[in-house]
Amino acid sequence: MWPFTKSGSAGIPPGTGPYPVGCMDIMSDSSLSGTFLRLFYPTNKQNKNPSNFPPWLPSKEYARGYIDYTGFKNSKASFTAAILNYLTEDFKIPATWNAPLAKSESPFPVLIFSHGLSGCRTTYSTVCLEMASHGFIVGAVEHRDKSACTTYIIKEVSEENDEGCKAPSRGRIQEWIPILLVEGDDFEIRNNQLNTRAAECIRALDLLLRMNSGERVVNSLDDQFDATMFKNVMNVDKVGICGHSFGAATSLLTLAKDKRFKCGVALDAWLFPVDRTSYADIEQPVLLINTEKFHWPANIAKMIRLVPDFNQPTDDRRMITIRGTVHQSQTDFTLLFRSSMSKWMGFAGTLDPKLGMEINLNATVAFLSAKLGLPYNKEYDKILLGENKHIIVGTNIKLDPDKVLETQASL
Protein backbone atom coordinates (compact mmCIF):
# COMPACT_ATOMS: atom_id res chain seq x y z
CA MET A 1 0.00 0.00 0.00
CA TRP A 2 1.21 3.52 -0.77
CA PRO A 3 2.49 5.31 2.34
CA PHE A 4 0.10 8.18 1.77
CA THR A 5 -3.13 6.25 1.25
CA LYS A 6 -5.75 5.75 3.90
CA SER A 7 -5.01 2.83 6.20
CA GLY A 8 -5.58 1.78 9.77
CA SER A 9 -3.05 4.38 10.86
CA ALA A 10 -4.25 7.26 8.70
CA GLY A 11 -7.44 9.05 7.76
CA ILE A 12 -10.06 11.14 9.56
CA PRO A 13 -11.00 9.48 12.88
CA PRO A 14 -14.58 9.32 14.18
CA GLY A 15 -15.57 11.53 17.08
CA THR A 16 -14.98 10.20 20.59
CA GLY A 17 -18.14 11.60 22.18
CA PRO A 18 -21.36 9.72 22.94
CA TYR A 19 -23.05 10.54 19.61
CA PRO A 20 -22.46 9.26 16.08
CA VAL A 21 -22.29 12.18 13.68
CA GLY A 22 -24.41 13.18 10.73
CA CYS A 23 -23.57 15.83 8.15
CA MET A 24 -25.03 17.73 5.20
CA ASP A 25 -24.25 20.75 3.04
CA ILE A 26 -26.45 23.83 3.06
CA MET A 27 -26.30 26.79 0.68
CA SER A 28 -29.07 29.06 1.85
CA ASP A 29 -28.64 31.55 -0.96
CA SER A 30 -26.81 30.75 -4.16
CA SER A 31 -25.33 34.27 -4.31
CA LEU A 32 -22.31 35.65 -2.46
CA SER A 33 -24.63 37.22 0.11
CA GLY A 34 -25.86 33.80 1.19
CA THR A 35 -24.47 31.18 3.55
CA PHE A 36 -22.57 28.07 2.51
CA LEU A 37 -21.66 25.56 5.19
CA ARG A 38 -21.13 21.92 6.08
CA LEU A 39 -23.40 21.05 9.00
CA PHE A 40 -22.15 18.42 11.47
CA TYR A 41 -24.61 17.30 14.12
CA PRO A 42 -25.40 14.50 16.60
CA THR A 43 -27.38 11.56 15.29
CA ASN A 44 -28.38 8.16 16.61
CA LYS A 45 -27.77 6.48 13.27
CA GLN A 46 -24.61 4.39 13.22
CA ASN A 47 -22.68 4.19 9.96
CA LYS A 48 -19.71 1.86 10.21
CA ASN A 49 -19.24 1.13 6.51
CA PRO A 50 -16.48 3.39 5.11
CA SER A 51 -17.77 2.94 1.58
CA ASN A 52 -20.89 4.87 2.64
CA PHE A 53 -18.97 7.79 4.17
CA PRO A 54 -18.99 11.11 2.28
CA PRO A 55 -15.69 12.05 0.60
CA TRP A 56 -13.37 14.45 2.39
CA LEU A 57 -12.82 16.41 -0.83
CA PRO A 58 -16.22 17.63 -2.05
CA SER A 59 -14.97 17.56 -5.66
CA LYS A 60 -11.76 17.64 -7.68
CA GLU A 61 -12.05 21.42 -8.01
CA TYR A 62 -11.07 21.66 -4.35
CA ALA A 63 -7.96 19.57 -4.96
CA ARG A 64 -7.13 21.90 -7.83
CA GLY A 65 -7.55 24.82 -5.43
CA TYR A 66 -5.12 23.27 -2.97
CA ILE A 67 -2.67 22.79 -5.82
CA ASP A 68 -3.01 26.43 -6.89
CA TYR A 69 -2.32 27.69 -3.38
CA THR A 70 0.35 25.28 -2.23
CA GLY A 71 2.17 25.45 -5.55
CA PHE A 72 2.19 29.22 -5.06
CA LYS A 73 3.93 28.66 -1.73
CA ASN A 74 6.33 25.75 -2.30
CA SER A 75 6.92 22.84 -4.64
CA LYS A 76 6.76 20.06 -2.03
CA ALA A 77 3.26 21.12 -0.98
CA SER A 78 2.24 21.20 -4.63
CA PHE A 79 3.26 17.55 -4.91
CA THR A 80 1.10 16.82 -1.88
CA ALA A 81 -1.89 18.54 -3.44
CA ALA A 82 -1.40 16.53 -6.62
CA ILE A 83 -1.56 13.35 -4.55
CA LEU A 84 -4.80 14.63 -3.01
CA ASN A 85 -6.19 15.16 -6.49
CA TYR A 86 -5.32 11.58 -7.43
CA LEU A 87 -6.76 10.14 -4.23
CA THR A 88 -9.93 12.22 -3.96
CA GLU A 89 -12.14 9.20 -3.33
CA ASP A 90 -9.77 7.55 -0.84
CA PHE A 91 -10.31 10.06 1.94
CA LYS A 92 -13.64 9.80 3.72
CA ILE A 93 -15.40 11.57 6.58
CA PRO A 94 -16.76 9.08 9.16
CA ALA A 95 -20.27 10.51 9.30
CA THR A 96 -23.71 9.67 7.95
CA TRP A 97 -24.90 11.88 5.10
CA ASN A 98 -28.30 13.50 5.74
CA ALA A 99 -28.81 11.43 8.89
CA PRO A 100 -31.73 12.19 11.21
CA LEU A 101 -30.91 14.43 14.15
CA ALA A 102 -30.47 12.66 17.47
CA LYS A 103 -33.26 12.84 20.01
CA SER A 104 -32.43 14.71 23.19
CA GLU A 105 -34.31 15.93 26.25
CA SER A 106 -32.31 19.16 26.23
CA PRO A 107 -31.41 21.42 23.27
CA PHE A 108 -28.01 21.16 21.64
CA PRO A 109 -25.35 23.88 21.89
CA VAL A 110 -24.22 25.55 18.66
CA LEU A 111 -20.72 26.07 17.28
CA ILE A 112 -19.64 28.03 14.20
CA PHE A 113 -16.28 27.05 12.69
CA SER A 114 -14.14 29.27 10.43
CA HIS A 115 -11.49 27.67 8.20
CA GLY A 116 -8.02 29.06 7.58
CA LEU A 117 -6.51 30.58 4.45
CA SER A 118 -6.77 28.07 1.56
CA GLY A 119 -9.11 25.79 3.52
CA CYS A 120 -12.76 24.96 2.89
CA ARG A 121 -15.76 23.55 4.74
CA THR A 122 -14.19 20.09 5.07
CA THR A 123 -10.56 20.94 5.92
CA TYR A 124 -11.26 20.74 9.66
CA SER A 125 -13.65 17.81 9.69
CA THR A 126 -11.74 16.20 12.58
CA VAL A 127 -12.50 19.14 14.88
CA CYS A 128 -16.10 19.46 13.70
CA LEU A 129 -16.77 15.71 14.03
CA GLU A 130 -15.41 15.70 17.57
CA MET A 131 -17.55 18.63 18.66
CA ALA A 132 -20.68 17.15 17.04
CA SER A 133 -20.02 13.82 18.77
CA HIS A 134 -20.14 15.74 22.07
CA GLY A 135 -23.56 17.16 21.24
CA PHE A 136 -22.80 20.38 19.34
CA ILE A 137 -24.56 21.40 16.16
CA VAL A 138 -21.59 22.66 14.14
CA GLY A 139 -21.76 24.96 11.14
CA ALA A 140 -18.45 24.82 9.26
CA VAL A 141 -18.57 27.90 7.06
CA GLU A 142 -17.06 27.90 3.58
CA HIS A 143 -15.89 31.46 3.13
CA ARG A 144 -16.47 33.12 -0.23
CA ASP A 145 -14.12 36.09 0.20
CA LYS A 146 -11.49 34.40 -2.03
CA SER A 147 -9.64 32.98 0.98
CA ALA A 148 -10.91 29.40 0.47
CA CYS A 149 -8.88 27.02 -1.72
CA THR A 150 -11.91 27.37 -3.98
CA THR A 151 -15.66 27.67 -3.60
CA TYR A 152 -18.63 28.39 -5.80
CA ILE A 153 -22.02 29.97 -6.20
CA ILE A 154 -24.92 28.59 -8.24
CA LYS A 155 -26.20 30.63 -11.14
CA GLU A 156 -29.38 30.28 -13.12
CA VAL A 157 -28.75 30.36 -16.88
CA SER A 158 -31.09 30.38 -19.83
CA GLU A 159 -30.81 27.51 -22.29
CA GLU A 160 -30.83 28.31 -26.00
CA ASN A 161 -32.77 26.50 -28.67
CA ASP A 162 -31.34 25.44 -32.06
CA GLU A 163 -31.95 28.92 -33.52
CA GLY A 164 -29.92 30.53 -30.77
CA CYS A 165 -32.98 32.11 -29.17
CA LYS A 166 -33.58 32.05 -25.47
CA ALA A 167 -35.74 29.13 -24.46
CA PRO A 168 -38.14 29.29 -21.52
CA SER A 169 -36.34 26.48 -19.73
CA ARG A 170 -33.49 27.37 -17.41
CA GLY A 171 -30.50 25.51 -16.02
CA ARG A 172 -28.18 25.83 -13.05
CA ILE A 173 -24.40 25.98 -13.18
CA GLN A 174 -21.63 26.22 -10.62
CA GLU A 175 -19.57 29.38 -10.91
CA TRP A 176 -16.23 28.74 -9.24
CA ILE A 177 -14.44 31.35 -7.15
CA PRO A 178 -10.66 30.80 -7.04
CA ILE A 179 -8.43 31.73 -4.15
CA LEU A 180 -6.86 35.19 -4.26
CA LEU A 181 -3.08 34.72 -4.29
CA VAL A 182 -1.41 37.67 -2.55
CA GLU A 183 2.32 38.31 -2.61
CA GLY A 184 3.56 39.38 0.83
CA ASP A 185 1.39 40.97 3.51
CA ASP A 186 -1.31 43.39 2.45
CA PHE A 187 -3.27 44.60 5.48
CA GLU A 188 -6.04 46.27 3.51
CA ILE A 189 -6.81 43.14 1.49
CA ARG A 190 -6.67 40.81 4.47
CA ASN A 191 -8.62 43.13 6.76
CA ASN A 192 -11.37 43.47 4.16
CA GLN A 193 -11.49 39.69 3.85
CA LEU A 194 -11.56 39.38 7.63
CA ASN A 195 -14.60 41.61 7.92
CA THR A 196 -16.35 39.68 5.15
CA ARG A 197 -15.54 36.42 6.93
CA ALA A 198 -16.91 37.66 10.26
CA ALA A 199 -20.11 38.72 8.52
CA GLU A 200 -20.37 35.23 7.01
CA CYS A 201 -20.02 33.64 10.45
CA ILE A 202 -22.75 35.89 11.80
CA ARG A 203 -25.01 34.99 8.84
CA ALA A 204 -24.28 31.31 9.46
CA LEU A 205 -25.54 31.66 13.03
CA ASP A 206 -28.55 33.58 11.75
CA LEU A 207 -29.30 30.69 9.39
CA LEU A 208 -29.11 28.05 12.11
CA LEU A 209 -31.32 30.10 14.41
CA ARG A 210 -33.84 30.54 11.61
CA MET A 211 -33.91 26.76 11.27
CA ASN A 212 -34.33 26.49 15.02
CA SER A 213 -37.31 28.85 14.94
CA GLY A 214 -39.02 26.67 12.34
CA GLU A 215 -38.64 29.11 9.48
CA ARG A 216 -38.58 27.55 6.03
CA VAL A 217 -35.03 27.50 4.67
CA VAL A 218 -34.30 26.93 0.99
CA ASN A 219 -31.20 24.85 0.31
CA SER A 220 -29.90 25.56 -3.19
CA LEU A 221 -28.04 22.23 -3.10
CA ASP A 222 -31.05 20.06 -2.23
CA ASP A 223 -34.61 20.70 -3.45
CA GLN A 224 -35.89 18.13 -0.95
CA PHE A 225 -34.15 19.74 2.04
CA ASP A 226 -36.37 19.74 5.11
CA ALA A 227 -35.11 21.87 7.98
CA THR A 228 -37.98 20.99 10.30
CA MET A 229 -35.94 18.40 12.21
CA PHE A 230 -33.85 21.31 13.53
CA LYS A 231 -36.86 23.18 14.93
CA ASN A 232 -36.53 23.98 18.64
CA VAL A 233 -33.46 21.76 19.10
CA MET A 234 -30.74 24.42 19.52
CA ASN A 235 -29.80 26.19 22.71
CA VAL A 236 -29.62 29.80 21.53
CA ASP A 237 -27.89 30.81 24.77
CA LYS A 238 -25.04 28.33 24.33
CA VAL A 239 -23.26 29.44 21.18
CA GLY A 240 -19.49 29.28 20.61
CA ILE A 241 -17.09 29.93 17.76
CA CYS A 242 -13.82 28.33 16.74
CA GLY A 243 -11.36 28.75 13.90
CA HIS A 244 -7.82 28.13 12.74
CA SER A 245 -5.23 30.71 11.61
CA PHE A 246 -7.14 33.24 9.47
CA GLY A 247 -10.24 31.50 10.84
CA ALA A 248 -9.03 32.11 14.39
CA ALA A 249 -8.71 35.81 13.61
CA THR A 250 -12.19 35.61 12.09
CA SER A 251 -13.51 34.03 15.29
CA LEU A 252 -12.05 36.82 17.40
CA LEU A 253 -13.51 39.57 15.22
CA THR A 254 -16.87 37.78 15.26
CA LEU A 255 -16.79 37.75 19.06
CA ALA A 256 -16.15 41.50 18.97
CA LYS A 257 -19.06 42.11 16.60
CA ASP A 258 -21.76 39.75 17.94
CA LYS A 259 -22.35 39.01 21.61
CA ARG A 260 -24.61 36.07 20.83
CA PHE A 261 -21.33 34.17 20.63
CA LYS A 262 -20.55 33.43 24.27
CA CYS A 263 -16.97 32.15 23.95
CA GLY A 264 -14.33 31.20 21.43
CA VAL A 265 -11.32 29.00 20.74
CA ALA A 266 -8.58 30.37 18.48
CA LEU A 267 -6.32 27.71 16.96
CA ASP A 268 -2.95 29.19 15.93
CA ALA A 269 -4.41 32.65 15.45
CA TRP A 270 -2.89 34.73 12.65
CA LEU A 271 -3.52 38.23 13.97
CA PHE A 272 -1.98 40.33 11.19
CA PRO A 273 -5.43 41.14 9.66
CA VAL A 274 -7.04 42.25 12.96
CA ASP A 275 -7.47 45.97 13.50
CA ARG A 276 -6.20 46.99 16.94
CA THR A 277 -9.50 48.65 17.85
CA SER A 278 -11.28 45.28 17.72
CA TYR A 279 -9.52 43.72 20.73
CA ALA A 280 -11.25 45.99 23.26
CA ASP A 281 -14.64 44.76 22.03
CA ILE A 282 -13.88 41.11 22.80
CA GLU A 283 -15.50 40.58 26.19
CA GLN A 284 -16.19 36.86 25.99
CA PRO A 285 -13.96 34.03 27.27
CA VAL A 286 -11.20 33.07 24.80
CA LEU A 287 -8.77 30.15 24.64
CA LEU A 288 -5.70 30.47 22.42
CA ILE A 289 -4.21 27.09 21.42
CA ASN A 290 -0.87 27.61 19.74
CA THR A 291 1.52 25.25 17.99
CA GLU A 292 5.21 25.39 18.84
CA LYS A 293 6.58 26.19 15.38
CA PHE A 294 4.15 28.74 13.93
CA HIS A 295 4.47 31.91 15.99
CA TRP A 296 6.79 34.90 16.09
CA PRO A 297 7.18 37.82 18.55
CA ALA A 298 4.94 40.33 16.74
CA ASN A 299 2.06 37.83 16.56
CA ILE A 300 2.39 36.88 20.23
CA ALA A 301 2.61 40.56 21.20
CA LYS A 302 -0.87 41.03 19.77
CA MET A 303 -2.14 38.11 21.83
CA ILE A 304 -1.14 39.98 24.98
CA ARG A 305 -4.18 42.16 24.34
CA LEU A 306 -6.29 39.07 25.04
CA VAL A 307 -4.16 37.31 27.67
CA PRO A 308 -2.10 40.04 29.39
CA ASP A 309 -0.24 37.64 31.70
CA PHE A 310 0.56 34.31 30.06
CA ASN A 311 1.96 32.82 33.27
CA GLN A 312 -1.11 33.66 35.35
CA PRO A 313 -4.07 33.19 33.03
CA THR A 314 -7.63 33.68 34.21
CA ASP A 315 -10.37 31.11 33.81
CA ASP A 316 -11.77 33.16 30.93
CA ARG A 317 -8.53 34.04 29.13
CA ARG A 318 -5.97 31.33 28.52
CA MET A 319 -3.13 30.53 26.16
CA ILE A 320 -1.42 27.18 25.80
CA THR A 321 1.23 25.95 23.36
CA ILE A 322 1.54 22.32 22.28
CA ARG A 323 5.14 21.14 22.05
CA GLY A 324 6.31 19.37 18.90
CA THR A 325 3.51 20.71 16.69
CA VAL A 326 3.35 22.81 13.52
CA HIS A 327 0.66 24.97 11.96
CA GLN A 328 -0.94 22.08 10.04
CA SER A 329 -1.12 19.94 13.20
CA GLN A 330 -4.53 21.50 13.84
CA THR A 331 -5.94 20.58 10.41
CA ASP A 332 -7.08 17.32 8.83
CA PHE A 333 -3.90 17.21 6.76
CA THR A 334 -1.91 16.00 9.76
CA LEU A 335 -4.07 12.84 9.92
CA LEU A 336 -4.79 12.07 6.27
CA PHE A 337 -1.40 10.44 5.76
CA ARG A 338 0.72 8.06 7.75
CA SER A 339 2.79 9.73 10.44
CA SER A 340 6.13 9.51 8.62
CA MET A 341 4.65 10.97 5.43
CA SER A 342 2.87 13.76 7.34
CA LYS A 343 6.15 14.78 8.95
CA TRP A 344 8.00 14.67 5.62
CA MET A 345 5.37 16.89 4.01
CA GLY A 346 5.42 19.38 6.89
CA PHE A 347 1.95 18.51 8.14
CA ALA A 348 3.23 17.31 11.52
CA GLY A 349 6.04 18.11 13.91
CA THR A 350 7.98 15.82 16.21
CA LEU A 351 4.90 15.00 18.29
CA ASP A 352 2.79 12.08 17.06
CA PRO A 353 0.07 13.67 14.87
CA LYS A 354 -2.74 11.74 16.54
CA LEU A 355 -1.60 12.78 20.01
CA GLY A 356 -1.23 16.39 18.93
CA MET A 357 -4.74 16.42 17.50
CA GLU A 358 -6.12 14.70 20.59
CA ILE A 359 -4.68 17.42 22.81
CA ASN A 360 -6.20 20.12 20.59
CA LEU A 361 -9.60 18.45 20.64
CA ASN A 362 -9.69 17.76 24.36
CA ALA A 363 -8.68 21.32 25.21
CA THR A 364 -11.33 22.70 22.85
CA VAL A 365 -14.05 20.48 24.30
CA ALA A 366 -13.04 21.40 27.85
CA PHE A 367 -12.99 25.15 27.33
CA LEU A 368 -16.17 25.47 25.28
CA SER A 369 -18.07 23.08 27.54
CA ALA A 370 -16.94 24.84 30.72
CA LYS A 371 -17.87 28.28 29.43
CA LEU A 372 -21.22 27.14 28.06
CA GLY A 373 -22.11 25.16 31.18
CA LEU A 374 -22.02 21.73 29.55
CA PRO A 375 -20.85 18.40 31.01
CA TYR A 376 -17.42 17.16 29.93
CA ASN A 377 -14.51 15.00 31.05
CA LYS A 378 -12.78 17.01 33.79
CA GLU A 379 -9.52 15.23 32.99
CA TYR A 380 -9.31 17.55 29.99
CA ASP A 381 -8.77 20.47 32.39
CA LYS A 382 -5.25 19.22 33.01
CA ILE A 383 -4.33 20.35 29.51
CA LEU A 384 -5.59 23.88 30.17
CA LEU A 385 -3.69 23.98 33.46
CA GLY A 386 -0.45 22.75 31.89
CA GLU A 387 -0.49 19.44 33.75
CA ASN A 388 0.67 17.64 30.62
CA LYS A 389 4.26 17.21 29.49
CA HIS A 390 3.36 18.32 25.98
CA ILE A 391 1.88 21.65 27.12
CA ILE A 392 3.45 25.02 27.73
CA VAL A 393 1.23 27.46 29.61
CA GLY A 394 1.63 30.62 27.58
CA THR A 395 4.17 30.64 24.77
CA ASN A 396 7.57 29.31 23.81
CA ILE A 397 8.39 32.61 22.06
CA LYS A 398 10.80 34.90 23.87
CA LEU A 399 9.54 38.47 24.00
CA ASP A 400 11.48 41.69 24.41
CA PRO A 401 9.25 43.98 26.57
CA ASP A 402 10.31 47.05 24.60
CA LYS A 403 9.50 45.33 21.32
CA VAL A 404 6.12 44.29 22.68
CA LEU A 405 5.24 47.91 23.48
CA GLU A 406 6.50 48.99 20.07
CA THR A 407 4.41 46.34 18.32
CA GLN A 408 1.28 47.16 20.29
CA ALA A 409 1.69 50.87 19.62
CA SER A 410 1.79 50.17 15.89
CA LEU A 411 -1.24 47.87 15.82
N, C-alpha and C positions, 0 to 999 in steps of 0.2 A: 504494500500500500504506500502511496506517496506520503511523504512526511507532512504535507500540508493539507491533506484531506481529513474529513471528519472521521473520528474514530472514538474509541472508548475514552481516550484521554484528551479529546478536543471537541469543540462545538459548544453551542449555547446550552447551559444547564437549566433544568427546570427550577422554579422557585422552591424555597425550602419552607414556606409558610403552610398553614393548614388547608389552603384552598388550591385546587387546580386553577389554571388560568385560561380565560377565553380572550379572543382579540378580534378586532374588526377595523376597517378603515372608514373614516367619515370625511367627506368633503361637503361642508354645509352650503357652500356657495362656490360655484365653479370659477369665479373671478378672483383676482388678487385680494379683494376686500373680504373674502370668505375665510373659513377655517378648514385646514387640512390636518388631520391627525390620525395616528394609530391609537385605538382605545384598547387598553389592557384592563381586565376586570376579573373579579372572583367568579368562579363557576363551580358547579358540583359535577360537571361532566368530565370524566376521566378520558384522556386520549393518550394512550401509551404506544401507539403505532407511529413511528417516525415518518413513514411514507405519507401519513395524513397531516403532518405538520405544515404550516405555511412556510414558504421560502423566506430566508433572511433578507435576500435582495429582492425587492418588489419586482424588478425587471432589469434587463441588461443595460438599460439607459443609466441606471444608478451605478453600475460597475464602470461604465464609460465615464461618468462624472468623477468617480474616485480616481480613475486613470488621469483625467484632465488635471485634477488638483495635485495629486501626488507626483505626477510627472513634472509639474510646474515647480515642485519643491526639490525632489531628488530622484535619481534614476532607480535606486533600489526599491523605493516605495512604488514607483511605476510598475516594476516587475510584479510586486505584490498585487497591485490592482488588476494586472493582466491575469494573474492566477484566479482572482475573484471572478473575473469575467468568465473564465473557462469553467469555473466550478459553481456557477450561480445556483444550480439546483441541489448541490451537495450540502449547503448550509441551511438548516431548518430552525424554526423557532418552536420550542416545545409548548405549544398552546393549541387550543381548539378554536378553529375559525367559526365566527358567528355563533358561539355557544350560548346557551341560556344563562342569564345572570343567576348567581347563587342566591338561595333564600337566606334571609337573615332577620333576626328579631330586632336588630338595631341598624340604622342607616350606615352606609359605608363612607369613610373619609375620602377626600378627593386630592389628587396630586397632579399638577401640571409639570411636564418635563420639557426642557429646552435643549436641543442638541448643539454641539459645537460646530465651529467652522468646518465645512466640507462634510458634515454628517447629514443624516436624514431621519425620518421617523422610526427607522429600525436599528440605527447604529448603536443604541443603548438598550437593546431589548433585555439584556441580562438584568439591568437595574429595574426596568419597568416590570418585568416578570416577577422579580422578587417582591416588589412593593405590592403588586396585585395579589400575589399569593398570601400576603399578610392582610388582605382585606381592603386595599386601596383601589379606587377606580382611577386609573392613570390615563391622562391624555398626553401622548407624546406628540408634540407639535412638529410638523414639517414646515420650516420657515421658508417663505417665498420672497425674501429680501435679497436673493442672489448669494446667500451664504451657505445654502445647502449644496451638496455635491451635484445635485440636480433636483428639480421638481417640475411640476406641471400644473396647468389649468386646463379646463375642458371648455372648448369653444363649439358653439353651434354654427354649422356651415350649410349653405344651400347647395343642393345637388343640381347639376345641370343635365338637361336632356340632350338628345343627339344633335339638336340644332344649336346647342350652346346657350339656350335660354334657361332662365332660372325655373326650376321645377318646384312645385309646392312642397315636396318632401324635403326634409332636412336631416343632416347627419351630425355626429359629434366626433370631434378629434381632440387629441391631446396636444397641447402646445407646450413644448418643453422650455424650461427656464434654466439656462446654464449657470454655473457658479461664476461670480465675478472674481477674476484673478487680479490681485492688487500687488504691485511691486512695493516693498517696504511698508512702513506704517503711515497711514493716512487717517488722521483723527476724524476729519469731517465725514469721510465715507463710512468709517466704522461706527461712529456715533449715530449717524443717520440710520444705519442698519440696526443698531442696538435699539433705538426708539421704535423702529418698525417691529422688531422682534418682541419687545415688551407689549406692544399693542396686540400682537398676535396671541401672546399668552393670555392676555386679558380677555380677548374674544373667545379663546378656547374655553376659558372658565365660563364665560357667558353662555356658550353653546351647551356645555354640560348642565348648567343650572336651568336652562330652558328645557332640556330633556327631563330634568328632575321635576319641573313644574307641570309636565304633561303636555307641553306645547308641541305641536307637530313640527318635526324637523325633516327637511328634504335632504337626502343624501345623494349627491350627484353621481356617486359611484355605484349606487344600488337602488333601483326603482322600487324594490320590495322592502326597503329598510323600514323597520318598525321600532321606533324609539320608546314605545310604551312600557317596555320591561324596565326602563330606567326611571319611571315615574315614582317619585317619593322614596327613592332608595339612597339618596346622597345626603350626607351630613353637611349642610351648607356652612356650618360654623367650624368645621374641621377641614380646612383647605391648606395645603402646603405647595411649595414649588421647589424644583430641583433642576440643576443643569450642569453641564460640563464645559469648561473653558469659556468660549464666547457665550455658551448657554448659561454658564454660571454668572457671568456679568449680566446677562439678560434676566436671570432670576432675581438678582439684586435690584436692578432697576424696576422690575415688576413689583417687588416688595415696596419700593419707594412710592410707586404710583397707585397701588391698589391695596387697601388695608383688608380686603376680604381674604387675602393670603396671610395666614397667621404665622408662618415660619418658613424658613428655607434652608436648603443644603447646597453649598457651592463647591463643586468638584473642580479642583485645579483652576480657580477663577483667573481669567485673563482680563485684567482691569484697565488696560490701555483705553478702551472705548468709553469708559464711564466718566461722565462729567463730575467734577469734584462737588458740585452743589447737590448731587443726588444722595450722597452718603448720609447727610443729616436727616433725610426723610425716611431712612430705613429704621423703623422702630421695633420691628419684629425680631424674635430670636433667629440667629443665623449660626450655622456650623460651616466652617471652612475645612474641607478635607484636601490636603495638598499631597502631591507626589514629591519624592526626594529630588528628582532630576529636572523638574520643569522650571522652577522659579528663579528669580533674580532680585537684587535689592530694591529696585524701583517698584516692582510689582508687590513685594511684601510690604514696602513702606505705605502703599495705598491701603493694604489690609489693616494697618494699624488704626485706620479710621473706624473699622468695625470691631476690632479686638485690640484695644489700646495696650493691654498688658498680656502678652502671650503666656507668660509664666504663671499668671494668676487669673485664668479665665473665669468668667461668671457662668452660671448655669445657662444663660441665654446667649452668650457670645463665646464661641470656642473655635480654636484652630488646632488641628492635628496634622502631622506629616507622617506618611507611611514610608518607612525605610525600604530601599531596594526597589522602588517603583519609578515608572516614567509616565509621561503624559498619557500615553495610550493604555496604561494599565487600568484606567477607569472606563474604557470602552469595550465593546464586544470583540474588537480586533485581538485583544490579548488572549482571548479564549478560543477563537476560531481555529487556531492552528496548534499543533503540538508545541510543548513548552520550548524545546530547543529552537524550533523554527520561529516562534514568536520573538524570542530573544535576538535571533539573528536579524530579523526584520525590524527590530527596534520597537516592537509592540509590548515588550516586557523588560523589566530590569532584572536584577539579581534575585529578587524574591520570586518564589513560585507564583506564576500568574493566577492560579486558582486561589491561593491563600491571599494574595493581594486584593483580588476582587471580593473575597469573602469579608475581609476587614472593611472595605469600602461599604459593602452592603449592610453589614451588621451595625456599623456606626450610623449609617443613614436611617435604618429602621429605628434604632434606639432614639436618635435625636427627634425625628419627626413624631414618633409615637409619644415620647415624653411630653413634647410641647403641645400636642393635640389631645393629650389625655387618653391615650389608647394603651391597651395592655401589650407588653412585649417582654422578651427575655432579658432580665436585668443583668445577666452576664455580659451583655453587649456594652453596658456602661463602663466596663473596665477599659475598653478601647478609648472612650472619650476622656477617661481619667488618666490615660497613659500607662495603665497597668498591663502592658503588653510589650514584649521586647521589640516588636516591629514598629512601635509608635513613638514619635517625638511629640511632646506637648509643645505647641508653637511651631517653630520653623528651624530648619537646619541652615538657613541663610544667615550669614554674619552681617549685621547692620552697623553702619557708622552713624551715630546719632545726628551729626551735622548734616550728613547726606539725606537722612530721613526728613529732617526739617526742610531742607532744600527741595526735595522731591514733593513734599506735601504742599509747599508754598507755590509750586508750579502747576499743581493739579488743576 
